[in-house]
Amino acid sequence: MAEELGQLKELLPIIAPIMVLQLILMVIALVLCIKSSQTRGPKWVWILVIIFANLIGPIAFMVFGRRNE
């Protein structure tokens, strides 16, 4: 048990920034999706992609899902 906690403490400085980046991207993408009047495809599908595809979902929405107005 103590060995597993030691390994977790070693990985935490690597994992924490990735988790923070993922959370920030998700919130920004959700706000953009909800506020946009039109998206490429159904808005509810993009919301599911953003939430469940973790780091790839928000990036995919920002690249492919938004329509330039």
Legacy VTK file of the C-alpha trace (Angstrom):
# vtk DataFile Version 3.0
C-alpha trace
ASCII
DATASET POLYDATA
POINTS 69 float
0.000 0.000 0.000
2.787 2.420 0.908
4.580 1.571 -2.335
1.470 2.435 -4.382
1.156 5.781 -2.603
4.803 6.504 -3.372
4.211 5.819 -7.057
1.137 8.049 -7.029
3.117 10.887 -5.459
5.714 10.551 -8.229
3.086 10.697 -11.000
0.973 13.486 -9.504
3.137 16.369 -10.848
2.732 14.912 -14.343
-0.965 14.059 -14.179
-2.258 17.180 -12.380
-1.482 19.712 -15.169
-3.063 17.422 -17.763
-6.223 17.125 -15.667
-6.386 20.908 -15.189
-5.903 21.459 -18.944
-8.631 18.920 -19.686
-11.060 20.623 -17.305
-10.357 24.095 -18.729
-10.780 22.884 -22.320
-14.009 21.094 -21.431
-15.544 24.148 -19.755
-14.539 26.477 -22.618
-15.856 24.071 -25.264
-19.147 23.547 -23.413
-19.688 27.286 -23.052
-18.897 27.873 -26.736
-21.189 25.033 -27.784
-24.104 26.200 -25.671
-23.747 29.841 -26.723
-23.323 29.163 -30.437
-26.408 29.538 -32.567
-25.309 26.902 -35.091
-22.948 23.959 -34.974
-21.959 21.364 -37.526
-24.255 18.600 -36.404
-26.673 18.387 -33.491
-25.649 20.419 -30.473
-26.528 17.607 -28.039
-24.120 15.256 -29.818
-21.296 17.776 -29.499
-22.036 18.183 -25.801
-21.762 14.414 -25.324
-18.521 14.311 -27.331
-17.048 17.153 -25.284
-17.943 15.494 -21.988
-17.117 11.862 -22.738
-14.184 12.094 -25.157
-12.034 13.805 -22.502
-9.109 15.688 -24.043
-9.946 14.908 -27.684
-13.634 15.963 -27.525
-13.166 19.665 -26.754
-10.399 19.948 -29.332
-12.551 18.198 -31.948
-15.426 20.591 -31.267
-13.208 23.641 -31.580
-11.709 22.401 -34.848
-14.668 20.684 -36.553
-17.879 21.561 -34.698
-17.925 25.346 -34.717
-19.326 27.332 -37.606
-17.789 30.680 -38.431
-20.509 33.239 -38.108
LINES 1 70
69 0 1 2 3 4 5 6 7 8 9 10 11 12 13 14 15 16 17 18 19 20 21 22 23 24 25 26 27 28 29 30 31 32 33 34 35 36 37 38 39 40 41 42 43 44 45 46 47 48 49 50 51 52 53 54 55 56 57 58 59 60 61 62 63 64 65 66 67 68
